[in-house]
Amino acid sequence: MVKEFTSDDDALLAELGVEVETKKAISRTPREERIIAGFEEIQRFTEEQGRQPRHDESGDIFERLYAVRLDRIREVQECRDLVEPLDHQGLLSGSISTLPADTDDLDDDALLAELGIEVDAPPITELQHVRSTAEKKAAQDIANRDRCEDFDTFKPLFEQVQKELNSGLRETRPFEMKAEIEKGRFFIVSGQKAYVAEKGETTINDQGRTDARLRVIFDNGTESNMLMRSLQRALNKDEAGRRITEPTAGPLFSDQTIDGDEASGTIYVLRSKSDHPLVADNRELVHKIGVTNMSVEKRIAGAHLQPTFLMANVEVVATYELYNINRTKLENLIHRIFEPTRLEIEILDRFGRPVVPREWFFVPLFVIKEAVERIKDGTIARYVYDPQNAQLVKRSI
């Protein structure tokens, strides 16, 4: 016996992340259903916007997705025949759009990937992917935007955030929880920066969960009056969804973390087990110094297949945890310190192509440890590395 769900049931199950399949009056294959559902989304867009979707790089990611999808449906006769009875807007009669110049060299899968569309199957079967109810609701909330009349007020904020990202004062990291959504914070969703300009009174929804009405400004000059949970869903469903951190000037390292500290990653120091003569003859001196935001064990997994690890397994000889620091900026600093002793070695990757790894240095481990201490106490700017004597020395004034 199949239970028929009401619209209220559907909404509750959607909140719980459960997809509900309703019984179809007409028997169609799952693939046909996906194609029709994809075409219906294009129809809704056309009805709401008063025009067909366009390949506009400055436009919304969903419009670009719909434009690609419509072109594919027009190209494949099987798809045209399936949706033609539904085409009351004349969408199939249009010509195939000209794609942006920078996508001319991309194949179908690469193009869809550029647009953020996951490709696990041939393009025509995957591009009609049917999203869950929660995904559709989040996408609709994000896509339904109005022109921001006072965008001139917010434009300098977006420009400043970009400068701070470029300088390393801010960084992006995966979105994790609803509590991160607060007034004054920045996010990246659907490929655009989003700023929470206003947050209304917190309420309790029918499912007993907290929510609040937001005014969200996007960097393309649009805004949306969405619910906090809608933004949360959009960020969770978007694999590229990110939180832009606040500017920090905290310590590089700390023996103990305090409330508000954000883990940044780990400095790792490795020795190679390569049998390359240059490495084998200097194994105690040749070290790779890097910074990662994942576990070191995960970072070095499959080292023998990666040119950056000299196509050989490695030994972890030291690690240092980081808090509230830009990883890339720190890694560049460490590499500049030891630049005079960078290992010049060319190896072949597993395809036989020559590669010159850039993170290996001729430097004793005790000097690396000293450099970390100098970074930790803020005095590293006073020192340079003297390779002749294998030590850090104070800069001459």
N, C-alpha and C positions, 0 to 999 in steps of 0.2 A: 504493500500500500504506500502510495506517494503522498506525503503531506503537502498541501498547498499553503504557501506562506503569504501572509498579508504584507502590505507595504511597510507597516510598522515592524513586522517580524524581520523583513529584509534589512531595515535600517539598523535594528539591534544587532543582527548577525554581522552586518558590515562593520559596526563598531568593534566587534570581536574579531575582525579579520577573516570571517567565514564567507566564502563566495557562495551565492545561491543560484542554482541553475533552475530556471522555470521550464515547465514542460511546453514544448513547441507543438503548435497545431499541425504544422507542415513538417514532414520528416526531411531533414537535410543532413548532410555530413557535417562534422565539426569544422572542416575546412571551409565549407560553403557558409556556415554560420559566421565564421571569423571574417570572411570577405564582406558579407552583408553588413555586419556590425561596423566594420571599418568604413564602409561607404556611408552608412547612416551618420557616423560622426562628421564626415565631410559635409553631408547635407545640413546638419545642425549648424555647423560653422557658417556655411553659406547663408542660411536663413537669418542667423543672428547678426552677421556682419554686412549682409547685403551684397556680397561679392564672393567669388571663388577664392580659395587659398592661393597665396603667391609664394614664390621662392625669393623671399626678402631676408637678407642676412641680418638686417636690423629689426626684423619682426620677431614675433613670439615663436618659440621653439615648436609649439604645437601646430601653428599655421604652416611652418616649414614641413613638419611631418605629414600633415594633411596634403600638402602640395605634391610631395614625393609619392604618397600613397595614391593620389588621384592619377598621376602620370602612369604608375604601374598598372592600375586597373584599366586605363585606356589602352595600354599597350597589349594586354593579354586578352585575346578574344573570349576565352572561357569566362573570365571575370566580367567582361562587358556584357556577355549574354546573361549572366546570373543577376546583375544589378540593373539591367536596362529597364525592366518593368517598374522599378522603383524610382527611376530618374525623371521626376517631374520638374526638375530645375534645369534640365539640359546640360548637366555636367559632362556627360560623355561626348557631347558634340564638339567640345572645345579641343584645341590642338594641344599637343604635349608641350609643356613649358620648357623654356631654355633654362638649364641649371646654372647657378653661379659659376663664374670663370674658374674659381679655385677648386671646383669639384669636377672639372672636365676630365682629369686623369684618374679619378676614383672609380672603382667598379661599384656595383650595386651595394654589396655588403659594406664596403668601406664608406660609401656615402651615407648609408643608414647609420653606421657607427658614428660618423661625424655629427649626425643629428641627434645622437643619444638614443638610438633605437637598437635594442639588443637583437643580434642576429644569430640564431641557432639553427636556422633552416634556410632553404632557398628563399630568396627575397619575397616572392609572391605569396608564400604561405606565412611568412613571418610578419610581413608588414600589416596584415590584418589582425594582429594580436589583440585579443579581447582582454582589456584590463578588468581587474576586480571592481566591485562597487566602490570600495574605498578609494582605489586609484582614480576612478572616473570622477568621484566627488572632489578629490584633491585637485585633479587636473582642471576641472571646471572652475573651482574657486580661484585657482591661480590664473587661468586664462581669462576669466571675466573681469576685465580691468577697465578703468576709465582714465581719461587724460588727466594728469595731475596739473591743475591750474596754477599752483604756486611752486612748480618744480624748480624755479630759479632759487628758491630758498634751500632746496635739498641738493642741487647739483654740486655746490662746493663741498658738501659732506662726502659725496661719492668720490670726487676728485682727490680729497685728502686721504680717504681710506685707501685708494689705489696707490698713492705715494707712499703711505705707511706700509703697504704690502710689499712694494718694490724695495723699500729700504730695510725690510725685515722687522720693523717695529710691530707690525701685525702679521699674523699668518692664518692660514685656513686649516681646519681639521674637520673630520666627519661630525655631522650632527648626531647627538646622542639622546637628548631628553627634552621633554616639553618645558622643563624649568628653565632652559636656556633662552626661551623666547621672552624677552623683556623689552620694554621701551628703550630705544637708543641703541639697540644691537643690530648688527649687520649679518646677513646670510647670503648664500649663493643657492638659488633654486631655479631649475629650468634654464640654467646657463646665464642667469642675470643676478646682479647684486640686488638684494632686497633690504630695505631699512624699516624697522618698526618705529614709526613716528609717534603713534599713539596706542595706548592699551587701555581699554575700558574696564569697568568693574568686573571682578571675577564672579562668575556664576556657577551653579551646579546644573548640569544637563540632566536629561531624563534617565541616563544611565549612571547617574551619581558621580560623574567626572567633572572636574573643574574646567571652565572655559572662559573666554573673554573675547570681546570684539576688538579687532585691531585695525589700525590704518597703516597699510604697508605700502611704501613707496619703492618703485623699481627704477633702476638706472636708465631705462629707456624712456622715462618721462611719463609713465603710467602709474596708477595706484589701484589698490583693491581694499575694500572694506570687508575683510574676511574674518572668520573665527580663528582663534589660536590653534584649535585642534586641526583645522583645515591646513594651516601652514605646517603644522607638525607632520601631518600625513604626507604632504607634498615633499617635505624634506626627507622623510623616511623612505619614500618610494623612489626618490631620485638618487641613483647610485652616485651621482656627482654632487649631491646636495652637501653643502658645507656650512659650518659656522665660521665667521670671521672673528678671530679673537680680539680682545681689547688690547690697546697698546700697553706693553709691560716693560719695566726696567728693573726687574727683580734680579736676584743673584743667579749666577750660572748654576751653582750647585748648592745643595743644602743637606746637612746630615739628617735633618728631619723636615718633612713637609708640614706646611701649615694650611689652614682652611683657605681656599682660594687659589692655592698653587695649582698650576696646570702642568702635568707631565709632558715633557717635550720630546724625550727620546733617550738614546744611549750612545755615548762614544764607545767604540770598540777598537781594540788593537789586536791584530792577527799576525800569526806567522804562517808561512806557506810550507806545505809538504811537497812542493814541486821538485822534480828532479832536474830542472833546468840548471846547468852548471853555475850560472851567476847567483842563483838563489841557494843552491845546495852548498856552495863554498862560503856563503855569508849568512847562513840561516839565522843566527842569533842576532844579526843586525838588520835584516830586511823585515820591515813591518808595514802592514797595511793599516792606515788610520782612517776610520770612517765614522759617520753619525747616522743612526737609523731611528725611525719612529716605530719599528716593530721589534719583536724579540730578536736578540742576536742569533739564537738558534734558528729561527725562521729565516733570518737574513742570509745566513751562510748555507742554508739547505741547498744541496745540488751544486756546491762550489766547484766541483770538478768539471762542470758543464759551462761555467761562466768565465768569460775572458777577464772580467774585473778581479777574479780570484786566481788568475794565472792558470786556469783550467786544471786546478788541483785542489785537493782537500786542504783545510786550514786548521790551525790550532788557535783557540781564543786565549790570549795571555793577559788581557786586562779589559775591564769595562767600567764606565762611569755614568751614573744616571744624571739626567738633566731635568731642570724645572724652569719654566718661564723664560725660555731662551729660544731664539730662532736657530733651528738646526743647520740650515744651509749657510747662514752667516758664520756660525761657529766653525763648521767644517772648513769653510774657505779660510778662516783665520788660522786654523791649525796647519792647513796645507801651505799657507804663505810662510809661516814660521820655518817650516822644514823644506821649503822649495829648493834650497841649494843642494839638498841630498836626495832629490826625487830620483827614483830608480828609472833608468832609461832601458826598457826592455820591450822587445816586440815578440808577440806569440801569435799562434794561429788559433782561431776559434774552431768550433766543431764543423764549420763549413769550409775550413781551409783559408779563411780570409785573415790577413794580418791585422792585429790589434795592438795598440800601445796603452796599457793600463796606466792610470794617472794617480793612484792613491797609495803607491808603495814607496817607501823611503829607506835610505840607509841611515838609521838612527838607533842608538841603544835604547832599550826599554826604560832605563832609569831617567833618561832625558825627556822622554815622552811624559813620564809621570811628573817630572818637575814642571814641564810646560802646563800640564793640567792644573797643578797647584798655583802657578802664576796666573792662569786664567781665572781660577777660583778666587784669588785674593785681589784681582784687578790690576796686577802689576805687569802683565805680559807685554804691554806696550813699551816698557822700558828695556826689553830684551830682544836680542837676535840670536840665531843659532850659529855657532862657530863650528863648522864641520871638521876643521883641522884638529881641534882639541876636543871635539865631541862634547860640547857643553853650551849652555845658554850664557851669554855675556851681556852686560849692560851696554846699551847704545852709547856711542860717543856723543857728547853734547856739542 
